[in-house]
Amino acid sequence: MPSNPADRSTTFVDANLLTRLDRAPVTRTLRVGIGVVVLVWLLESFDIGLVSVLILVLGPHWELSSGEIGLLGASGTIGLLAGMLPAGRLADLYGRKKVLMVGTAMFSVFTLLSAFSPNFVVLIILRIVAGLGEGAIFPVPYLMISELVNKEKRGRIMGYAQWVLNGGYTLPALVGLWAVSTFDTEWSWRVPCLIGGLPLLLIPVLAKWVPESPRFQLRKATRQASEAPREDVRKLVTRIEDEAGIAHDETVVDPEILAVLDDSAVRGSMRMRQLLKAPYLRRSVIAYAALTASFIVWYTMLTYAPTIFGMLGATKSNSLLYTGVMMFVSAFGVFYQGRLADSRGRKPVFAVYMVVAAIGLVLLTLEPVVGIVVVVIGALATAWFGLGSFSIPKMYMAEQYPTRLRGLGTSVGEMVSRGLTGGILVAFLPGLIAGFGVTTVLTAAAISMVLLAAPMFFFGQETSGRNMEDLGTDLSDREKQPDVPRADVEVTPQPGRMPQQ
């Protein structure tokens, strides 16, 4: 614990600010800031999905080989995976907002430049570099939601964000359809890339309207012995309270938050090896497994759903239609999962989603036995409960780490889970389907999803309704105590302000 009375007083002030933030509702300041972040996430999903338009047009236009088409399809993912790890580390060192702005600028500029690619090699290089920016952004929205929104609404707001993101994956197809039907071949792929550069216009908006994570700011103030970041947090909390009509009580503190800030462990190492030590190794394995479970069904259906439906007897047009309907339905799945996560708990809701999604995958294979109606039910169940299962595992992963490791831990989780599924699984799926058949592959995927989700249900900590400091610390769990003023710490009021009772 801090031995210096001044340090002790500063720790109390930080705990007071976080307590007030955690009891405040989601006001206009937070809604606008999170809305801008989610808009960037939406436009990033458009940029990622552009590859389908590029493959559709440039495959025949540039007479690409199957290997070149595969490389074009993987180019963005290569950059995305490579960008995640350093971005998480940088977000912990320099702030979530700065990484978000740099990542947005990077993927926008290089997607814009992609429109002027003279040949295949240049296009691949530009797509990989754009992917680096996308990888920097991916974990940031749920990092910021977890660190800005109170403990009662984190899951719900994450559900809103994922609803927008899932809906965003329909945009590339719509824009591609418009471009192909409006422009000649030479411009039908360039115009979507030009549109992909529009997020550059959001950089000033990000700078003005998106607040930096208050938890990062307070850690920065302690690490650099500077009052400026702490004062920024004070202004943010005061503005939120003013919007909500809440008194600025500078004496209230959550004992759990204060205990965590007091403990020397929160000033520990920020190195990656910390993720390999207790308690973070166990938490990481559980959280990464849960996210991988969701990505198994996501990448299987996103990449090969039309092919699978075709093998099950659907026409090409109907296969595309069924896939589009599944993506549409998934947006409602993530929306309601976020709401249920706050009211019913992360663990039971995610377990139900995975079990129902697994049943849906199996039903997809039973058309010759049970008929098309049951297959449709299976497709809807897979869409709602499988493709729409991301609100919980992404938020849950961010809830496993202290502020100093949260960016690194979540980015490693994204990299591992996407690498195993979007990289390895997608690469081997065609061969597995050819060798073992759709029924065997989808059944194996269903079993894998349930097995990977099981550790979270049986061994993971329940995070619903708990503050981020208590969740991220390596202190032993404590009994929940009411927020009470502390009488043993003298708090010096800020000049010109008096604590309000």
MIDREN-784216 format. One record per residue (C-alpha): x, z, y; residue in one letter. Coordinates in steps of 0.1 Angstrom, whole numbers, padded with zeros to 4 digits, always signed. Example, Ala and Ser with C-alpha at 12.3 -4.5 7.8 and 13.67 -1.06 7.14 Angstrom:
+0123+0078-0045a+0137+0071-0011s
***
This chain:
+0000+0000+0000m+0011-0005+0036p+0030+0026+0047s+0032+0017+0084n+0000+0028+0103p+0000-0004+0123a+0001-0024+0091d-0027-0003+0077r-0048-0009+0108s-0042-0046+0106t-0052-0046+0070t-0085-0028+0079f-0091-0054+0107v-0087-0082+0081d-0110-0065+0057a-0136-0060+0084n-0135-0097+0094l-0139-0108+0058l-0167-0083+0052t-0186-0096+0082r-0180-0132+0071l-0193-0124+0036d-0225-0109+0049r-0232-0136+0074a-0257-0164+0066p-0248-0201+0066v-0253-0209+0103t-0249-0241+0123r-0211-0238+0127t-0207-0236+0089l-0234-0262+0082r-0217-0287+0105v-0182-0280+0093g-0191-0281+0056i-0213-0312+0062g-0183-0331+0077v-0161-0321+0047v-0188-0333+0023v-0191-0365+0042l-0153-0371+0037v-0158-0363+0000w-0186-0389-0001l-0165-0416+0015l-0137-0408-0009e-0159-0413-0039s-0168-0447-0024f-0131-0455-0021d-0125-0445-0058i-0154-0466-0070g-0141-0497-0051l-0120-0505-0082v-0151-0518-0100s-0157-0544-0072v-0120-0554-0072l-0120-0559-0110i-0153-0579-0109l-0141-0603-0083v-0103-0605-0087l-0103-0606-0125g-0114-0643-0126p-0103-0652-0090h-0066-0642-0096w-0068-0650-0133e-0057-0615-0142l-0047-0606-0178s-0064-0578-0196s-0032-0557-0190g-0033-0564-0153e-0070-0555-0151i-0062-0523-0169g-0034-0515-0145l-0057-0523-0115l-0084-0500-0129g-0059-0472-0135a-0039-0476-0102s-0061-0453-0081g-0062-0427-0109t-0024-0427-0111i-0021-0420-0075g-0049-0394-0075l-0033-0374-0103l+0001-0376-0087a-0012-0364-0054g-0031-0334-0066m-0003-0310-0075l+0018-0312-0043p-0015-0312-0022a-0026-0279-0037g+0008-0264-0030r+0007-0277+0006l-0028-0265+0011a-0016-0229+0002d+0014-0233+0025l+0000-0251+0056y-0038-0249+0054g-0068-0266+0038r-0078-0284+0070k-0044-0301+0075k-0042-0314+0039v-0078-0327+0043l-0069-0346+0075m-0037-0360+0061v-0053-0370+0028g-0082-0387+0047t-0058-0406+0069a-0037-0417+0040m-0065-0431+0017f-0083-0447+0047s-0052-0465+0060v-0040-0478+0027f-0075-0489+0016t-0078-0508+0049l-0044-0524+0042l-0055-0533+0007s-0079-0558+0023a-0049-0579+0034f-0031-0578+0001s-0015-0612-0005p-0009-0607-0043n-0015-0584-0073f+0017-0563-0069v+0010-0554-0033v-0026-0545-0041l-0015-0522-0069i+0011-0504-0047i-0015-0499-0019l-0041-0486-0044r-0016-0461-0058i-0007-0448-0024v-0044-0446-0014a-0049-0426-0046g-0023-0401-0034l-0045-0393-0004g-0076-0391-0026e-0058-0366-0049g-0049-0345-0018a-0086-0343-0009i-0104-0337-0041f-0100-0299-0045p-0103-0292-0008v-0141-0293-0003p-0148-0266-0029y-0118-0246-0018l-0133-0245+0017m-0168-0238+0005i-0156-0209-0016s-0137-0195+0014e-0163-0200+0041l-0196-0193+0024v-0209-0159+0016n-0210-0147-0020k-0248-0151-0023e-0248-0188-0014k-0215-0203-0027r-0231-0219-0058g-0261-0233-0039r-0239-0249-0012i-0216-0263-0039m-0247-0278-0055g-0256-0296-0023y-0220-0309-0020a-0219-0322-0056q-0254-0338-0051w-0239-0359-0022v-0208-0367-0042l-0227-0378-0073n-0249-0399-0052g-0219-0414-0035g-0208-0430-0068y-0237-0455-0065t-0224-0468-0031l-0196-0490-0044p-0220-0509-0066a-0245-0514-0037l-0218-0525-0013v-0202-0547-0039g-0236-0564-0046l-0241-0570-0009w-0205-0583-0004a-0206-0606-0034v-0239-0621-0024s-0230-0625+0013t-0194-0636+0014f-0173-0662-0004d-0149-0651-0032t-0119-0646-0009e-0137-0621+0013w-0162-0605-0011s-0135-0580-0022w-0117-0577+0011r-0148-0566+0031v-0154-0535+0009p-0118-0525+0014c-0122-0529+0052l-0153-0506+0050i-0131-0482+0030g-0110-0477+0061g-0138-0463+0082l-0131-0427+0073p-0102-0429+0098l-0129-0425+0125l-0136-0390+0111l-0102-0376+0118i-0111-0364+0154p-0144-0351+0140v-0125-0331+0113l-0101-0317+0140a-0129-0306+0162k-0158-0294+0139w-0142-0282+0107v-0128-0246+0108p-0097-0237+0089e-0103-0214+0060s-0104-0178+0075p-0088-0164+0043r-0059-0188+0047f-0057-0179+0084q-0055-0141+0078l-0029-0146+0051r-0009-0167+0076k-0012-0140+0103a+0002-0114+0079t+0030-0137+0065r+0041-0148+0100q+0034-0115+0118a+0013-0135+0143s-0019-0125+0159e-0030-0160+0168a-0045-0170+0134p-0062-0136+0132r-0078-0142+0166e-0090-0176+0155d-0108-0159+0126v-0122-0133+0149r-0136-0160+0172k-0151-0179+0142l-0168-0147+0128v-0181-0138+0162t-0196-0172+0168r-0213-0172+0133i-0227-0137+0140e-0239-0148+0175d-0257-0178+0159e-0273-0155+0132a-0281-0127+0157g-0259-0101+0140i-0241-0073+0158a-0203-0075+0159h-0197-0043+0139d-0159-0037+0139e-0162-0006+0117t-0180-0020+0086v-0158-0028+0056v-0163-0037+0019d-0141-0012+0000p-0133-0038-0026e-0119-0062+0000i-0099-0035+0016l-0085-0024-0018a-0073-0059-0025v-0057-0064+0009l-0040-0030+0006d-0025-0038-0028d+0010-0053-0027s+0001-0078-0054a-0017-0100-0028v+0016-0105-0011r+0031-0118-0043g+0047-0151-0052s+0031-0185-0044m+0052-0203-0071r+0036-0223-0099m+0050-0200-0125r+0025-0174-0114q-0002-0195-0131l+0016-0188-0164l+0014-0151-0160k-0013-0125-0165a-0041-0125-0155p-0040-0161-0142y-0029-0178-0174l-0060-0166-0192r-0083-0174-0163r-0068-0209-0159s-0072-0218-0195v-0108-0207-0194i-0116-0225-0162a-0097-0257-0170y-0114-0259-0204a-0148-0256-0187a-0140-0284-0162l-0126-0306-0190t-0159-0302-0209a-0178-0316-0180s-0153-0344-0175f-0156-0355-0212i-0192-0365-0207v-0185-0378-0172w-0157-0402-0180y-0173-0413-0214t-0206-0423-0197m-0192-0435-0164l-0167-0458-0180t-0184-0470-0212y-0221-0462-0208a-0231-0499-0204p-0210-0508-0234t-0225-0479-0255i-0261-0489-0245f-0252-0525-0254g-0241-0514-0289m-0273-0495-0292l-0292-0527-0286g-0298-0529-0249a-0293-0561-0229t-0266-0563-0203k-0290-0560-0174s-0308-0531-0190n-0275-0514-0199s-0264-0515-0162l-0299-0503-0152l-0298-0473-0176y-0264-0463-0164t-0275-0464-0127g-0306-0443-0135v-0283-0418-0153m-0261-0415-0122m-0292-0410-0100f-0306-0383-0123v-0272-0365-0124s-0274-0358-0086a-0305-0336-0092f-0287-0319-0121g-0258-0307-0099v-0282-0297-0071f-0303-0274-0093y-0273-0261-0112q-0258-0248-0079g-0290-0229-0071r-0293-0215-0106l-0257-0204-0106a-0263-0180-0077d-0295-0165-0091s-0289-0166-0129r-0251-0164-0131g-0224-0190-0136r-0218-0183-0173k-0253-0186-0189p-0263-0215-0167v-0232-0235-0176f-0236-0227-0213a-0272-0240-0212v-0261-0272-0194y-0234-0279-0219m-0255-0273-0250v-0284-0295-0237v-0260-0322-0227a-0244-0321-0261a-0278-0325-0278i-0285-0354-0254g-0254-0372-0265l-0263-0368-0301v-0298-0381-0294l-0283-0413-0279l-0271-0422-0313t-0304-0418-0332l-0323-0448-0320e-0326-0465-0355p-0340-0432-0369v-0362-0417-0342v-0370-0446-0319g-0363-0455-0282i-0384-0427-0267v-0361-0400-0281v-0330-0420-0270v-0344-0421-0234v-0349-0383-0236i-0313-0380-0248g-0301-0402-0219a-0320-0381-0193l-0307-0348-0208a-0271-0362-0208t-0275-0373-0172a-0291-0341-0158w-0271-0315-0179f-0239-0334-0186g-0232-0358-0156l-0248-0331-0134g-0228-0302-0146s-0200-0300-0120f-0213-0275-0095s-0204-0245-0116i-0170-0254-0132p-0155-0265-0099k-0166-0234-0080m-0157-0212-0109y-0122-0225-0109m-0117-0218-0072a-0130-0183-0078e-0102-0174-0103q-0073-0172-0078y-0062-0152-0048p-0059-0171-0015t-0022-0177-0019r-0027-0195-0053l-0062-0210-0049r-0051-0244-0037g-0024-0247-0064l-0046-0234-0092g-0075-0257-0085t-0053-0288-0080s-0035-0282-0113v-0069-0277-0129g-0082-0310-0115e-0050-0328-0126m-0050-0314-0161v-0087-0320-0168s-0088-0355-0153r-0055-0364-0170g-0069-0354-0204l-0102-0372-0199t-0099-0399-0172g-0065-0408-0185g-0060-0401-0222i-0096-0401-0234l-0106-0432-0215v-0075-0451-0228a-0083-0442-0264f-0121-0445-0263l-0124-0483-0270p-0102-0479-0301g-0121-0448-0313l-0154-0466-0309i-0141-0497-0327a-0127-0476-0355g-0153-0449-0360f-0184-0462-0343g-0205-0450-0314v-0223-0423-0334t-0192-0406-0345t-0175-0407-0311v-0205-0393-0292l-0210-0366-0318t-0173-0356-0315a-0176-0356-0277a-0207-0333-0279a-0189-0309-0302i-0158-0309-0280s-0179-0301-0249m-0195-0271-0265v-0162-0258-0279l-0145-0261-0245l-0173-0244-0226a-0175-0215-0251a-0145-0195-0238p-0161-0193-0203m-0193-0179-0218f-0177-0154-0242f-0145-0144-0224f-0147-0155-0187g-0155-0132-0159q-0189-0136-0142e-0183-0145-0106t-0218-0148-0092s-0225-0124-0063g-0189-0112-0060r-0165-0116-0030n-0135-0139-0033m-0110-0111-0027e-0123-0091-0057d-0124-0122-0079l-0090-0135-0071g-0070-0102-0074t-0052-0090-0105d-0064-0055-0099l-0086-0040-0125s-0124-0045-0121d-0140-0017-0100r-0175-0005-0097e-0194-0021-0068k-0195+0001-0038q-0217-0003-0007p-0202-0016+0025d-0193+0015+0045v-0173+0023+0077p-0139+0038+0071r-0132+0070+0089a-0095+0073+0078d-0083+0043+0098v-0082+0041+0135e-0092+0007+0148v-0081-0004+0182t-0108-0024+0199p-0098-0057+0214q-0094-0059+0252p-0127-0063+0269g-0147-0056+0237r-0162-0025+0222m-0173-0022+0186p-0211-0025+0183q-0229+0001+0161q
***
